[in-house]
Amino acid sequence: MTTVVAAVITQEQKILVCQRRAQGPHALKWEFPGGKVEEGESLDSALRRELSEELGIHALDAQEITRYQYSYSGRPPIELVFFAVNDFSGDVQNYVFEQIEWSPREELVSYDFLDGDTEFVRWLISSRL
């Protein structure tokens, strides 16, 4: 089963959300930064690698929030693992996304998130995380 890590990066009461590029799978859908765990790679290492590749930052802490399985139509299930990242070094740069935004938690509902993320987003909006 493919495992995907995702970071909920919080800074000044806002959460970083990222929009996929127009010319790719799930075009222009919003998501949290992250990606697939490579063979032999730990979840923590995958998260740190993805944040460096996508945003040019280095997570200084990463605490697992939740994990669950999700199946996109006609595809095998994936495991999604979400991490809270409240401290990082470096300046956030957009290396791979159409756009990135810092959003207040209560406004996350206005973004067109990936189907696999919508359940988590609803929970995140109502949580005290």
N, C-alpha and C positions, 0 to 999 in steps of 0.2 A: 504494500500500500504506500502511496506517495504521501509524505508528510510535508506540510507547509507551515512555516513560522510567520507570525505577523506581530509587529510592534505597535502598541498604543503609546505613542510618545506624547507626553504632556509637558507643557511649558506655559507658565503664567495663566493657568486655568483654561488653556486651549489645547486641543488634540490635533495632531498632524494627520491630514488625510491626503491621499494622492489619487490622481486620475490617470487611468491607463491611456496610452497613446491611441489615436484614432485608427492606426494601421496595425492592429494586433488582435489577439483573442480578447473577448469581452471589451471591445472598443469603448472608450470613454466612461467606463464604469469606475466608480470610486472604491478605494480599498485602503487598508493600512499597509505601510511599507513592510516588505518581507519577501519570502519566496520559498522555493523547494529546498528541502534538506538533501544534500548530496550523500551518496553511499559512503558509509563510514564516518560521517560527520555528526557531531553532537548537536542537539537543538540549540544550545547556547552559541556554539561556533557558527552554525548556520545563520542565526539571527544577527550576530556581529558582522559576519561577512556580507550579508545582504544589505545591512544599514550602511556599511562602508561603500559598497558598490553603487547603491541607489542614491544615497544622500551625502556621502562623504563624512559621516559622523561615526563616533565610537561610543557604544553604549557603556556607561560606567556601572549601571545596575540593570538587571532584567529579571523580573519576577513573573513566573507563569501565573496567568489569570485563570484560564480554562482551556479545555481542548474538547473537540467533538469531531465526529465524522459527518461528511456531507457528500452527496452524490449529485453531480450535474447530469442532466439528461443524457443517456446513452454513453456514460463514462463510468469507469470504476470509482468507488468512493475514495475520498482523500481524507486525511486527518489534518484538521486545522488546529494549530496551537498558538494561542494569543499570549503575549507578554506585555507587562507594564514596564515602560522605560521612562523614568522620571529624571534621570541625570545622564548627560552625554557630553563628550568633548567634541570640539569642532563646530564649524558653522554649517547649518543645513544648506545643501546645494541640491538642485534638481538635475540629476544625471540621466534619468530614464523615463520620466513621467510627462504627460501632456501638461499638467500643472499640479502644484501642491498648495495646500491652504492650511492655515491654523484656524480651527473652528471651535466655537464654544460647544460644549457637550450637548446642550439642548437643541442645537441647530443641526446635529448630525443627521437627523431624520429627513432633512431637506436634500440630502445627497443621494444620487442613484448608485447605491453600493452593489457590489457583486452579490448574487443570490446567496452564496455561501456565507456571507458576512452579515446579512440582514438580521438574523436572530440575535447574533452577538451585539450588534449596534443597538437594538431595542433594549437589551439587558444593560449595556453600557450607559445609555442615557439615564436609566433609572437607578443606577448603582451609585455608591459612594466612593468608588475607586479613585 
